[in-house]
Amino acid sequence: MAFEFDPDALRRIRRERGVTQQKLADMVGRDVTTVSQYERGRYGLSVGTLAAIARALNAPMDAFIKAADDRELVSA
């Protein structure tokens, strides 16, 4: 099964924790514009960056990923 980053989860969890985009950017060593782009789904994340965000927001990494539609073609 394939997985992909869920930008909506990042935004939701960040807000639930009461963390601004600027504060998260400072915590993970990124620019606030970059964090904004992560939340809009315009920038991809490396595993290292995702791990840093998860640590900063005290959330498991899998909270930020969603299962992709994984339809397999089956040949007869």
PQR file with spaces between the fields and no chain letter, atoms N, CA, C, O and H, PARSE charges and radii, in Angstrom:
ATOM       1  N    MET     1       0.846   -1.182    0.000 -0.4000 1.5000
ATOM       2  CA   MET     1       0.000    0.000    0.000 -0.0000 2.0000
ATOM       3  C    MET     1       0.891    1.244    0.000  0.5500 1.7000
ATOM       4  O    MET     1       1.894    1.299    0.711 -0.5500 1.4000
ATOM       5  N    ALA     2       0.522    2.219   -0.787 -0.4000 1.5000
ATOM       6  CA   ALA     2       1.280    3.467   -0.883 -0.0000 2.0000
ATOM       7  C    ALA     2       0.734    4.479    0.120  0.5500 1.7000
ATOM       8  O    ALA     2      -0.441    4.449    0.486 -0.5500 1.4000
ATOM       9  H    ALA     2      -0.294    2.175   -1.364  0.4000 1.0000
ATOM      10  N    PHE     3       1.608    5.362    0.547 -0.4000 1.5000
ATOM      11  CA   PHE     3       1.212    6.401    1.485 -0.0000 2.0000
ATOM      12  C    PHE     3       1.616    7.764    0.947  0.5500 1.7000
ATOM      13  O    PHE     3       2.565    7.884    0.172 -0.5500 1.4000
ATOM      14  H    PHE     3       2.563    5.386    0.250  0.4000 1.0000
ATOM      15  N    GLU     4       0.881    8.790    1.369 -0.4000 1.5000
ATOM      16  CA   GLU     4       1.250   10.145    0.972 -0.0000 2.0000
ATOM      17  C    GLU     4       0.995   11.109    2.132  0.5500 1.7000
ATOM      18  O    GLU     4       0.165   10.852    3.004 -0.5500 1.4000
ATOM      19  H    GLU     4       0.110    8.692    1.999  0.4000 1.0000
ATOM      20  N    PHE     5       1.712   12.197    2.121 -0.4000 1.5000
ATOM      21  CA   PHE     5       1.598   13.246    3.133 -0.0000 2.0000
ATOM      22  C    PHE     5       0.212   13.879    3.073  0.5500 1.7000
ATOM      23  O    PHE     5      -0.325   14.114    1.991 -0.5500 1.4000
ATOM      24  H    PHE     5       2.386   12.406    1.412  0.4000 1.0000
ATOM      25  N    ASP     6      -0.363   14.154    4.246 -0.4000 1.5000
ATOM      26  CA   ASP     6      -1.689   14.763    4.345 -0.0000 2.0000
ATOM      27  C    ASP     6      -1.547   16.196    4.872  0.5500 1.7000
ATOM      28  O    ASP     6      -1.437   16.396    6.082 -0.5500 1.4000
ATOM      29  H    ASP     6       0.074   13.964    5.125  0.4000 1.0000
ATOM      30  N    PRO     7      -1.549   17.191    3.981 -0.5600 1.5000
ATOM      31  CA   PRO     7      -1.372   18.574    4.421  0.2800 2.0000
ATOM      32  C    PRO     7      -2.482   19.060    5.344  0.5500 1.7000
ATOM      33  O    PRO     7      -2.238   19.895    6.215 -0.5500 1.4000
ATOM      34  N    ASP     8      -3.699   18.547    5.164 -0.4000 1.5000
ATOM      35  CA   ASP     8      -4.803   18.946    6.040 -0.0000 2.0000
ATOM      36  C    ASP     8      -4.563   18.486    7.476  0.5500 1.7000
ATOM      37  O    ASP     8      -4.913   19.186    8.426 -0.5500 1.4000
ATOM      38  H    ASP     8      -3.897   17.869    4.456  0.4000 1.0000
ATOM      39  N    ALA     9      -3.971   17.318    7.624 -0.4000 1.5000
ATOM      40  CA   ALA     9      -3.650   16.817    8.957 -0.0000 2.0000
ATOM      41  C    ALA     9      -2.606   17.711    9.626  0.5500 1.7000
ATOM      42  O    ALA     9      -2.702   17.996   10.820 -0.5500 1.4000
ATOM      43  H    ALA     9      -3.686   16.750    6.852  0.4000 1.0000
ATOM      44  N    LEU    10      -1.616   18.151    8.862 -0.4000 1.5000
ATOM      45  CA   LEU    10      -0.608   19.051    9.424 -0.0000 2.0000
ATOM      46  C    LEU    10      -1.262   20.323    9.952  0.5500 1.7000
ATOM      47  O    LEU    10      -0.998   20.738   11.080 -0.5500 1.4000
ATOM      48  H    LEU    10      -1.538   17.920    7.892  0.4000 1.0000
ATOM      49  N    ARG    11      -2.103   20.934    9.147 -0.4000 1.5000
ATOM      50  CA   ARG    11      -2.777   22.172    9.556 -0.0000 2.0000
ATOM      51  C    ARG    11      -3.637   21.940   10.802  0.5500 1.7000
ATOM      52  O    ARG    11      -3.597   22.719   11.754 -0.5500 1.4000
ATOM      53  H    ARG    11      -2.317   20.598    8.230  0.4000 1.0000
ATOM      54  N    ARG    12      -4.416   20.852   10.775 -0.4000 1.5000
ATOM      55  CA   ARG    12      -5.316   20.554   11.896 -0.0000 2.0000
ATOM      56  C    ARG    12      -4.541   20.308   13.191  0.5500 1.7000
ATOM      57  O    ARG    12      -4.875   20.876   14.232 -0.5500 1.4000
ATOM      58  H    ARG    12      -4.449   20.220   10.002  0.4000 1.0000
ATOM      59  N    ILE    13      -3.518   19.472   13.132 -0.4000 1.5000
ATOM      60  CA   ILE    13      -2.746   19.139   14.333 -0.0000 2.0000
ATOM      61  C    ILE    13      -2.002   20.367   14.842  0.5500 1.7000
ATOM      62  O    ILE    13      -1.947   20.596   16.051 -0.5500 1.4000
ATOM      63  H    ILE    13      -3.247   19.011   12.287  0.4000 1.0000
ATOM      64  N    ARG    14      -1.434   21.152   13.949 -0.4000 1.5000
ATOM      65  CA   ARG    14      -0.721   22.363   14.368 -0.0000 2.0000
ATOM      66  C    ARG    14      -1.670   23.289   15.117  0.5500 1.7000
ATOM      67  O    ARG    14      -1.325   23.817   16.174 -0.5500 1.4000
ATOM      68  H    ARG    14      -1.479   20.967   12.967  0.4000 1.0000
ATOM      69  N    ARG    15      -2.865   23.485   14.570 -0.4000 1.5000
ATOM      70  CA   ARG    15      -3.842   24.363   15.213 -0.0000 2.0000
ATOM      71  C    ARG    15      -4.331   23.791   16.539  0.5500 1.7000
ATOM      72  O    ARG    15      -4.507   24.532   17.506 -0.5500 1.4000
ATOM      73  H    ARG    15      -3.146   23.055   13.711  0.4000 1.0000
ATOM      74  N    GLU    16      -4.553   22.476   16.593 -0.4000 1.5000
ATOM      75  CA   GLU    16      -4.967   21.838   17.844 -0.0000 2.0000
ATOM      76  C    GLU    16      -3.939   22.056   18.947  0.5500 1.7000
ATOM      77  O    GLU    16      -4.285   22.187   20.121 -0.5500 1.4000
ATOM      78  H    GLU    16      -4.410   21.874   15.808  0.4000 1.0000
ATOM      79  N    ARG    17      -2.676   22.093   18.553 -0.4000 1.5000
ATOM      80  CA   ARG    17      -1.598   22.281   19.536 -0.0000 2.0000
ATOM      81  C    ARG    17      -1.381   23.759   19.877  0.5500 1.7000
ATOM      82  O    ARG    17      -0.589   24.088   20.760 -0.5500 1.4000
ATOM      83  H    ARG    17      -2.395   21.987   17.599  0.4000 1.0000
ATOM      84  N    GLY    18      -2.086   24.643   19.173 -0.4000 1.5000
ATOM      85  CA   GLY    18      -1.939   26.076   19.429 -0.0000 2.0000
ATOM      86  C    GLY    18      -0.615   26.637   18.955  0.5500 1.7000
ATOM      87  O    GLY    18      -0.099   27.597   19.527 -0.5500 1.4000
ATOM      88  H    GLY    18      -2.730   24.376   18.455  0.4000 1.0000
ATOM      89  N    VAL    19      -0.064   26.039   17.907 -0.4000 1.5000
ATOM      90  CA   VAL    19       1.236   26.442   17.371 -0.0000 2.0000
ATOM      91  C    VAL    19       1.001   27.224   16.077  0.5500 1.7000
ATOM      92  O    VAL    19       0.271   26.768   15.196 -0.5500 1.4000
ATOM      93  H    VAL    19      -0.483   25.259   17.442  0.4000 1.0000
ATOM      94  N    THR    20       1.614   28.388   15.968 -0.4000 1.5000
ATOM      95  CA   THR    20       1.508   29.169   14.730 -0.0000 2.0000
ATOM      96  C    THR    20       2.445   28.583   13.680  0.5500 1.7000
ATOM      97  O    THR    20       3.355   27.815   13.992 -0.5500 1.4000
ATOM      98  H    THR    20       2.206   28.758   16.683  0.4000 1.0000
ATOM      99  N    GLN    21       2.201   28.961   12.440 -0.4000 1.5000
ATOM     100  CA   GLN    21       3.113   28.532   11.376 -0.0000 2.0000
ATOM     101  C    GLN    21       4.518   29.044   11.652  0.5500 1.7000
ATOM     102  O    GLN    21       5.493   28.326   11.429 -0.5500 1.4000
ATOM     103  H    GLN    21       1.461   29.584   12.186  0.4000 1.0000
ATOM     104  N    GLN    22       4.634   30.274   12.134 -0.4000 1.5000
ATOM     105  CA   GLN    22       5.956   30.836   12.421 -0.0000 2.0000
ATOM     106  C    GLN    22       6.666   30.037   13.509  0.5500 1.7000
ATOM     107  O    GLN    22       7.855   29.744   13.387 -0.5500 1.4000
ATOM     108  H    GLN    22       3.842   30.857   12.315  0.4000 1.0000
ATOM     109  N    LYS    23       5.944   29.684   14.571 -0.4000 1.5000
ATOM     110  CA   LYS    23       6.544   28.912   15.663 -0.0000 2.0000
ATOM     111  C    LYS    23       6.988   27.538   15.169  0.5500 1.7000
ATOM     112  O    LYS    23       8.078   27.078   15.510 -0.5500 1.4000
ATOM     113  H    LYS    23       4.978   29.923   14.670  0.4000 1.0000
ATOM     114  N    LEU    24       6.149   26.883   14.368 -0.4000 1.5000
ATOM     115  CA   LEU    24       6.531   25.577   13.832 -0.0000 2.0000
ATOM     116  C    LEU    24       7.753   25.708   12.932  0.5500 1.7000
ATOM     117  O    LEU    24       8.665   24.882   12.987 -0.5500 1.4000
ATOM     118  H    LEU    24       5.264   27.257   14.091  0.4000 1.0000
ATOM     119  N    ALA    25       7.768   26.740   12.110 -0.4000 1.5000
ATOM     120  CA   ALA    25       8.924   26.974   11.237 -0.0000 2.0000
ATOM     121  C    ALA    25      10.200   27.115   12.068  0.5500 1.7000
ATOM     122  O    ALA    25      11.234   26.539   11.730 -0.5500 1.4000
ATOM     123  H    ALA    25       7.027   27.411   12.065  0.4000 1.0000
ATOM     124  N    ASP    26      10.121   27.881   13.149 -0.4000 1.5000
ATOM     125  CA   ASP    26      11.281   28.057   14.023 -0.0000 2.0000
ATOM     126  C    ASP    26      11.696   26.734   14.665  0.5500 1.7000
ATOM     127  O    ASP    26      12.886   26.452   14.806 -0.5500 1.4000
ATOM     128  H    ASP    26       9.281   28.350   13.423  0.4000 1.0000
ATOM     129  N    MET    27      10.716   25.932   15.050 -0.4000 1.5000
ATOM     130  CA   MET    27      11.000   24.662   15.731 -0.0000 2.0000
ATOM     131  C    MET    27      11.683   23.651   14.822  0.5500 1.7000
ATOM     132  O    MET    27      12.477   22.833   15.287 -0.5500 1.4000
ATOM     133  H    MET    27       9.749   26.160   14.936  0.4000 1.0000
ATOM     134  N    VAL    28      11.378   23.703   13.526 -0.4000 1.5000
ATOM     135  CA   VAL    28      11.938   22.706   12.606 -0.0000 2.0000
ATOM     136  C    VAL    28      12.997   23.278   11.670  0.5500 1.7000
ATOM     137  O    VAL    28      13.488   22.580   10.782 -0.5500 1.4000
ATOM     138  H    VAL    28      10.733   24.367   13.149  0.4000 1.0000
ATOM     139  N    GLY    29      13.348   24.542   11.867 -0.4000 1.5000
ATOM     140  CA   GLY    29      14.420   25.134   11.073 -0.0000 2.0000
ATOM     141  C    GLY    29      14.047   25.398    9.631  0.5500 1.7000
ATOM     142  O    GLY    29      14.875   25.257    8.732 -0.5500 1.4000
ATOM     143  H    GLY    29      12.949   25.109   12.588  0.4000 1.0000
ATOM     144  N    ARG    30      12.799   25.781    9.409 -0.4000 1.5000
ATOM     145  CA   ARG    30      12.332   26.102    8.070 -0.0000 2.0000
ATOM     146  C    ARG    30      11.782   27.523    8.063  0.5500 1.7000
ATOM     147  O    ARG    30      11.555   28.115    9.118 -0.5500 1.4000
ATOM     148  H    ARG    30      12.126   25.896   10.140  0.4000 1.0000
ATOM     149  N    ASP    31      11.573   28.056    6.881 -0.4000 1.5000
ATOM     150  CA   ASP    31      10.972   29.371    6.705 -0.0000 2.0000
ATOM     151  C    ASP    31       9.460   29.235    6.859  0.5500 1.7000
ATOM     152  O    ASP    31       8.899   28.199    6.504 -0.5500 1.4000
ATOM     153  H    ASP    31      11.757   27.574    6.024  0.4000 1.0000
ATOM     154  N    VAL    32       8.797   30.255    7.377 -0.4000 1.5000
ATOM     155  CA   VAL    32       7.344   30.215    7.547 -0.0000 2.0000
ATOM     156  C    VAL    32       6.635   30.007    6.208  0.5500 1.7000
ATOM     157  O    VAL    32       5.589   29.359    6.156 -0.5500 1.4000
ATOM     158  H    VAL    32       9.253   31.097    7.665  0.4000 1.0000
ATOM     159  N    THR    33       7.188   30.543    5.141 -0.4000 1.5000
ATOM     160  CA   THR    33       6.592   30.342    3.819 -0.0000 2.0000
ATOM     161  C    THR    33       6.625   28.867    3.435  0.5500 1.7000
ATOM     162  O    THR    33       5.685   28.361    2.822 -0.5500 1.4000
ATOM     163  H    THR    33       8.037   31.069    5.183  0.4000 1.0000
ATOM     164  N    THR    34       7.683   28.192    3.786 -0.4000 1.5000
ATOM     165  CA   THR    34       7.798   26.762    3.494 -0.0000 2.0000
ATOM     166  C    THR    34       6.751   25.973    4.260  0.5500 1.7000
ATOM     167  O    THR    34       6.113   25.079    3.704 -0.5500 1.4000
ATOM     168  H    THR    34       8.447   28.603    4.283  0.4000 1.0000
ATOM     169  N    VAL    35       6.569   26.300    5.535 -0.4000 1.5000
ATOM     170  CA   VAL    35       5.543   25.622    6.335 -0.0000 2.0000
ATOM     171  C    VAL    35       4.165   25.860    5.725  0.5500 1.7000
ATOM     172  O    VAL    35       3.352   24.939    5.647 -0.5500 1.4000
ATOM     173  H    VAL    35       7.087   27.026    5.987  0.4000 1.0000
ATOM     174  N    SER    36       3.903   27.073    5.297 -0.4000 1.5000
ATOM     175  CA   SER    36       2.632   27.388    4.644 -0.0000 2.0000
ATOM     176  C    SER    36       2.445   26.531    3.386  0.5500 1.7000
ATOM     177  O    SER    36       1.352   26.028    3.128 -0.5500 1.4000
ATOM     178  H    SER    36       4.563   27.821    5.360  0.4000 1.0000
ATOM     179  N    GLN    37       3.507   26.373    2.618 -0.4000 1.5000
ATOM     180  CA   GLN    37       3.424   25.564    1.407 -0.0000 2.0000
ATOM     181  C    GLN    37       3.212   24.085    1.732  0.5500 1.7000
ATOM     182  O    GLN    37       2.517   23.388    0.993 -0.5500 1.4000
ATOM     183  H    GLN    37       4.395   26.782    2.828  0.4000 1.0000
ATOM     184  N    TYR    38       3.804   23.596    2.834 -0.4000 1.5000
ATOM     185  CA   TYR    38       3.536   22.223    3.267 -0.0000 2.0000
ATOM     186  C    TYR    38       2.046   22.054    3.524  0.5500 1.7000
ATOM     187  O    TYR    38       1.447   21.067    3.097 -0.5500 1.4000
ATOM     188  H    TYR    38       4.368   24.162    3.435  0.4000 1.0000
ATOM     189  N    GLU    39       1.447   23.016    4.223 -0.4000 1.5000
ATOM     190  CA   GLU    39       0.038   22.926    4.584 -0.0000 2.0000
ATOM     191  C    GLU    39      -0.883   23.058    3.375  0.5500 1.7000
ATOM     192  O    GLU    39      -2.031   22.617    3.423 -0.5500 1.4000
ATOM     193  H    GLU    39       1.934   23.817    4.571  0.4000 1.0000
ATOM     194  N    ARG    40      -0.406   23.642    2.323 -0.4000 1.5000
ATOM     195  CA   ARG    40      -1.194   23.758    1.091 -0.0000 2.0000
ATOM     196  C    ARG    40      -0.955   22.579    0.155  0.5500 1.7000
ATOM     197  O    ARG    40      -1.593   22.464   -0.892 -0.5500 1.4000
ATOM     198  H    ARG    40       0.527   24.000    2.284  0.4000 1.0000
ATOM     199  N    GLY    41      -0.036   21.711    0.539 -0.4000 1.5000
ATOM     200  CA   GLY    41       0.264   20.546   -0.278 -0.0000 2.0000
ATOM     201  C    GLY    41       1.090   20.859   -1.505  0.5500 1.7000
ATOM     202  O    GLY    41       1.130   20.076   -2.454 -0.5500 1.4000
ATOM     203  H    GLY    41       0.482   21.804    1.389  0.4000 1.0000
ATOM     204  N    ARG    42       1.750   22.005   -1.487 -0.4000 1.5000
ATOM     205  CA   ARG    42       2.533   22.423   -2.654 -0.0000 2.0000
ATOM     206  C    ARG    42       3.981   21.982   -2.595  0.5500 1.7000
ATOM     207  O    ARG    42       4.648   21.901   -3.627 -0.5500 1.4000
ATOM     208  H    ARG    42       1.717   22.641   -0.716  0.4000 1.0000
ATOM     209  N    TYR    43       4.476   21.697   -1.400 -0.4000 1.5000
ATOM     210  CA   TYR    43       5.848   21.211   -1.233 -0.0000 2.0000
ATOM     211  C    TYR    43       5.774   19.811   -0.652  0.5500 1.7000
ATOM     212  O    TYR    43       4.966   19.535    0.234 -0.5500 1.4000
ATOM     213  H    TYR    43       3.934   21.763   -0.562  0.4000 1.0000
ATOM     214  N    GLY    44       6.616   18.940   -1.155 -0.4000 1.5000
ATOM     215  CA   GLY    44       6.743   17.619   -0.564 -0.0000 2.0000
ATOM     216  C    GLY    44       7.657   17.678    0.647  0.5500 1.7000
ATOM     217  O    GLY    44       8.414   18.633    0.821 -0.5500 1.4000
ATOM     218  H    GLY    44       7.272   19.164   -1.876  0.4000 1.0000
ATOM     219  N    LEU    45       7.582   16.676    1.464 -0.4000 1.5000
ATOM     220  CA   LEU    45       8.415   16.616    2.663 -0.0000 2.0000
ATOM     221  C    LEU    45       9.325   15.405    2.608  0.5500 1.7000
ATOM     222  O    LEU    45       8.931   14.338    2.139 -0.5500 1.4000
ATOM     223  H    LEU    45       6.966   15.900    1.323  0.4000 1.0000
ATOM     224  N    SER    46      10.534   15.578    3.088 -0.4000 1.5000
ATOM     225  CA   SER    46      11.408   14.423    3.263 -0.0000 2.0000
ATOM     226  C    SER    46      10.976   13.715    4.550  0.5500 1.7000
ATOM     227  O    SER    46      10.263   14.283    5.376 -0.5500 1.4000
ATOM     228  H    SER    46      10.854   16.445    3.469  0.4000 1.0000
ATOM     229  N    VAL    47      11.413   12.488    4.700 -0.4000 1.5000
ATOM     230  CA   VAL    47      11.102   11.744    5.919 -0.0000 2.0000
ATOM     231  C    VAL    47      11.692   12.469    7.124  0.5500 1.7000
ATOM     232  O    VAL    47      11.072   12.509    8.187 -0.5500 1.4000
ATOM     233  H    VAL    47      11.992   12.026    4.028  0.4000 1.0000
ATOM     234  N    GLY    48      12.877   13.039    6.968 -0.4000 1.5000
ATOM     235  CA   GLY    48      13.509   13.764    8.073 -0.0000 2.0000
ATOM     236  C    GLY    48      12.716   14.982    8.500  0.5500 1.7000
ATOM     237  O    GLY    48      12.566   15.246    9.693 -0.5500 1.4000
ATOM     238  H    GLY    48      13.381   13.007    6.105  0.4000 1.0000
ATOM     239  N    THR    49      12.208   15.727    7.525 -0.4000 1.5000
ATOM     240  CA   THR    49      11.395   16.902    7.842 -0.0000 2.0000
ATOM     241  C    THR    49      10.090   16.486    8.494  0.5500 1.7000
ATOM     242  O    THR    49       9.648   17.108    9.460 -0.5500 1.4000
ATOM     243  H    THR    49      12.330   15.513    6.556  0.4000 1.0000
ATOM     244  N    LEU    50       9.470   15.437    7.973 -0.4000 1.5000
ATOM     245  CA   LEU    50       8.233   14.947    8.574 -0.0000 2.0000
ATOM     246  C    LEU    50       8.468   14.504   10.013  0.5500 1.7000
ATOM     247  O    LEU    50       7.638   14.759   10.886 -0.5500 1.4000
ATOM     248  H    LEU    50       9.828   14.931    7.188  0.4000 1.0000
ATOM     249  N    ALA    51       9.591   13.843   10.262 -0.4000 1.5000
ATOM     250  CA   ALA    51       9.924   13.412   11.621 -0.0000 2.0000
ATOM     251  C    ALA    51      10.121   14.616   12.533  0.5500 1.7000
ATOM     252  O    ALA    51       9.678   14.601   13.682 -0.5500 1.4000
ATOM     253  H    ALA    51      10.264   13.636    9.553  0.4000 1.0000
ATOM     254  N    ALA    52      10.778   15.657   12.035 -0.4000 1.5000
ATOM     255  CA   ALA    52      10.995   16.866   12.837 -0.0000 2.0000
ATOM     256  C    ALA    52       9.670   17.548   13.174  0.5500 1.7000
ATOM     257  O    ALA    52       9.471   18.014   14.295 -0.5500 1.4000
ATOM     258  H    ALA    52      11.138   15.669   11.102  0.4000 1.0000
ATOM     259  N    ILE    53       8.773   17.602   12.201 -0.4000 1.5000
ATOM     260  CA   ILE    53       7.453   18.210   12.436 -0.0000 2.0000
ATOM     261  C    ILE    53       6.678   17.385   13.454  0.5500 1.7000
ATOM     262  O    ILE    53       6.060   17.939   14.363 -0.5500 1.4000
ATOM     263  H    ILE    53       8.935   17.223   11.289  0.4000 1.0000
ATOM     264  N    ALA    54       6.707   16.079   13.305 -0.4000 1.5000
ATOM     265  CA   ALA    54       6.005   15.206   14.251 -0.0000 2.0000
ATOM     266  C    ALA    54       6.538   15.401   15.673  0.5500 1.7000
ATOM     267  O    ALA    54       5.759   15.485   16.623 -0.5500 1.4000
ATOM     268  H    ALA    54       7.209   15.630   12.566  0.4000 1.0000
ATOM     269  N    ARG    55       7.859   15.471   15.817 -0.4000 1.5000
ATOM     270  CA   ARG    55       8.449   15.708   17.146 -0.0000 2.0000
ATOM     271  C    ARG    55       8.038   17.068   17.689  0.5500 1.7000
ATOM     272  O    ARG    55       7.677   17.191   18.860 -0.5500 1.4000
ATOM     273  H    ARG    55       8.492   15.402   15.045  0.4000 1.0000
ATOM     274  N    ALA    56       8.093   18.082   16.847 -0.4000 1.5000
ATOM     275  CA   ALA    56       7.766   19.442   17.287 -0.0000 2.0000
ATOM     276  C    ALA    56       6.318   19.548   17.750  0.5500 1.7000
ATOM     277  O    ALA    56       6.011   20.284   18.688 -0.5500 1.4000
ATOM     278  H    ALA    56       8.386   17.982   15.896  0.4000 1.0000
ATOM     279  N    LEU    57       5.434   18.812   17.092 -0.4000 1.5000
ATOM     280  CA   LEU    57       4.013   18.870   17.442 -0.0000 2.0000
ATOM     281  C    LEU    57       3.590   17.737   18.376  0.5500 1.7000
ATOM     282  O    LEU    57       2.411   17.588   18.696 -0.5500 1.4000
ATOM     283  H    LEU    57       5.684   18.213   16.331  0.4000 1.0000
ATOM     284  N    ASN    58       4.564   16.948   18.805 -0.4000 1.5000
ATOM     285  CA   ASN    58       4.314   15.832   19.729 -0.0000 2.0000
ATOM     286  C    ASN    58       3.192   14.933   19.194  0.5500 1.7000
ATOM     287  O    ASN    58       2.210   14.658   19.882 -0.5500 1.4000
ATOM     288  H    ASN    58       5.522   17.069   18.546  0.4000 1.0000
ATOM     289  N    ALA    59       3.369   14.491   17.960 -0.4000 1.5000
ATOM     290  CA   ALA    59       2.391   13.632   17.300 -0.0000 2.0000
ATOM     291  C    ALA    59       3.130   12.517   16.572  0.5500 1.7000
ATOM     292  O    ALA    59       4.273   12.707   16.155 -0.5500 1.4000
ATOM     293  H    ALA    59       4.167   14.715   17.401  0.4000 1.0000
ATOM     294  N    PRO    60       2.503   11.368   16.415 -0.5600 1.5000
ATOM     295  CA   PRO    60       3.157   10.289   15.657  0.2800 2.0000
ATOM     296  C    PRO    60       3.236   10.644   14.178  0.5500 1.7000
ATOM     297  O    PRO    60       2.366   11.337   13.650 -0.5500 1.4000
ATOM     298  N    MET    61       4.274   10.169   13.519 -0.4000 1.5000
ATOM     299  CA   MET    61       4.450   10.466   12.099 -0.0000 2.0000
ATOM     300  C    MET    61       3.267   10.003   11.268  0.5500 1.7000
ATOM     301  O    MET    61       2.892   10.662   10.298 -0.5500 1.4000
ATOM     302  H    MET    61       4.981    9.606   13.947  0.4000 1.0000
ATOM     303  N    ASP    62       2.685    8.889   11.634 -0.4000 1.5000
ATOM     304  CA   ASP    62       1.584    8.381   10.814 -0.0000 2.0000
ATOM     305  C    ASP    62       0.326    9.244   10.894  0.5500 1.7000
ATOM     306  O    ASP    62      -0.609    9.041   10.120 -0.5500 1.4000
ATOM     307  H    ASP    62       2.990    8.353   12.421  0.4000 1.0000
ATOM     308  N    ALA    63       0.291   10.197   11.813 -0.4000 1.5000
ATOM     309  CA   ALA    63      -0.831   11.134   11.871 -0.0000 2.0000
ATOM     310  C    ALA    63      -0.820   12.080   10.669  0.5500 1.7000
ATOM     311  O    ALA    63      -1.829   12.719   10.368 -0.5500 1.4000
ATOM     312  H    ALA    63       1.051   10.362   12.442  0.4000 1.0000
ATOM     313  N    PHE    64       0.320   12.168    9.985 -0.4000 1.5000
ATOM     314  CA   PHE    64       0.489   13.099    8.874 -0.0000 2.0000
ATOM     315  C    PHE    64       0.485   12.416    7.502  0.5500 1.7000
ATOM     316  O    PHE    64       0.760   13.056    6.487 -0.5500 1.4000
ATOM     317  H    PHE    64       1.139   11.649   10.229  0.4000 1.0000
ATOM     318  N    ILE    65       0.177   11.138    7.476 -0.4000 1.5000
ATOM     319  CA   ILE    65       0.133   10.438    6.196 -0.0000 2.0000
ATOM     320  C    ILE    65      -1.236    9.817    6.000  0.5500 1.7000
ATOM     321  O    ILE    65      -1.926    9.481    6.962 -0.5500 1.4000
ATOM     322  H    ILE    65      -0.046   10.618    8.300  0.4000 1.0000
ATOM     323  N    LYS    66      -1.615    9.672    4.752 -0.4000 1.5000
ATOM     324  CA   LYS    66      -2.898    9.037    4.439 -0.0000 2.0000
ATOM     325  C    LYS    66      -2.648    7.936    3.434  0.5500 1.7000
ATOM     326  O    LYS    66      -1.709    7.990    2.641 -0.5500 1.4000
ATOM     327  H    LYS    66      -1.055    9.946    3.970  0.4000 1.0000
ATOM     328  N    ALA    67      -3.488    6.962    3.483 -0.4000 1.5000
ATOM     329  CA   ALA    67      -3.378    5.867    2.526 -0.0000 2.0000
ATOM     330  C    ALA    67      -3.836    6.381    1.178  0.5500 1.7000
ATOM     331  O    ALA    67      -4.917    6.957    1.054 -0.5500 1.4000
ATOM     332  H    ALA    67      -4.251    6.918    4.127  0.4000 1.0000
ATOM     333  N    ALA    68      -3.018    6.171    0.182 -0.4000 1.5000
ATOM     334  CA   ALA    68      -3.384    6.577   -1.180 -0.0000 2.0000
ATOM     335  C    ALA    68      -4.366    5.555   -1.727  0.5500 1.7000
ATOM     336  O    ALA    68      -4.424    4.417   -1.261 -0.5500 1.4000
ATOM     337  H    ALA    68      -2.140    5.702    0.282  0.4000 1.0000
ATOM     338  N    ASP    69      -5.130    5.972   -2.712 -0.4000 1.5000
ATOM     339  CA   ASP    69      -6.037    5.054   -3.381 -0.0000 2.0000
ATOM     340  C    ASP    69      -5.164    4.041   -4.116  0.5500 1.7000
ATOM     341  O    ASP    69      -4.508    4.376   -5.102 -0.5500 1.4000
ATOM     342  H    ASP    69      -5.083    6.896   -3.090  0.4000 1.0000
ATOM     343  N    ASP    70      -5.161    2.849   -3.650 -0.4000 1.5000
ATOM     344  CA   ASP    70      -4.230    1.844   -4.145 -0.0000 2.0000
ATOM     345  C    ASP    70      -4.988    0.739   -4.878  0.5500 1.7000
ATOM     346  O    ASP    70      -5.045   -0.399   -4.414 -0.5500 1.4000
ATOM     347  H    ASP    70      -5.694    2.577   -2.848  0.4000 1.0000
ATOM     348  N    ARG    71      -5.552    1.077   -5.995 -0.4000 1.5000
ATOM     349  CA   ARG    71      -6.281    0.091   -6.787 -0.0000 2.0000
ATOM     350  C    ARG    71      -5.297   -0.656   -7.680  0.5500 1.7000
ATOM     351  O    ARG    71      -4.582   -0.066   -8.490 -0.5500 1.4000
ATOM     352  H    ARG    71      -5.506    2.001   -6.372  0.4000 1.0000
ATOM     353  N    GLU    72      -5.286   -1.945   -7.506 -0.4000 1.5000
ATOM     354  CA   GLU    72      -4.397   -2.763   -8.321 -0.0000 2.0000
ATOM     355  C    GLU    72      -5.195   -3.410   -9.433  0.5500 1.7000
ATOM     356  O    GLU    72      -6.333   -3.833   -9.232 -0.5500 1.4000
ATOM     357  H    GLU    72      -5.866   -2.425   -6.848  0.4000 1.0000
ATOM     358  N    LEU    73      -4.602   -3.482  -10.586 -0.4000 1.5000
ATOM     359  CA   LEU    73      -5.219   -4.190  -11.691 -0.0000 2.0000
ATOM     360  C    LEU    73      -4.917   -5.675  -11.540  0.5500 1.7000
ATOM     361  O    LEU    73      -3.767   -6.070  -11.346 -0.5500 1.4000
ATOM     362  H    LEU    73      -3.677   -3.139  -10.750  0.4000 1.0000
ATOM     363  N    VAL    74      -5.932   -6.468  -11.627 -0.4000 1.5000
ATOM     364  CA   VAL    74      -5.761   -7.902  -11.508 -0.0000 2.0000
ATOM     365  C    VAL    74      -6.018   -8.503  -12.883  0.5500 1.7000
ATOM     366  O    VAL    74      -7.077   -8.302  -13.477 -0.5500 1.4000
ATOM     367  H    VAL    74      -6.866   -6.147  -11.784  0.4000 1.0000
ATOM     368  N    SER    75      -5.041   -9.234  -13.374 -0.4000 1.5000
ATOM     369  CA   SER    75      -5.221   -9.868  -14.691 -0.0000 2.0000
ATOM     370  C    SER    75      -5.780  -11.272  -14.503  0.5500 1.7000
ATOM     371  O    SER    75      -5.432  -11.977  -13.556 -0.5500 1.4000
ATOM     372  H    SER    75      -4.180   -9.398  -12.893  0.4000 1.0000
ATOM     373  N    ALA    76      -6.631  -11.651  -15.401 -0.4000 1.5000
ATOM     374  CA   ALA    76      -7.266  -12.977  -15.314 -0.0000 2.0000
ATOM     375  C    ALA    76      -6.413  -14.020  -15.980  0.5500 1.7000
ATOM     376  O    ALA    76      -6.782  -15.194  -16.008 -0.5500 1.4000
ATOM     377  H    ALA    76      -6.914  -11.078  -16.171  0.4000 1.0000
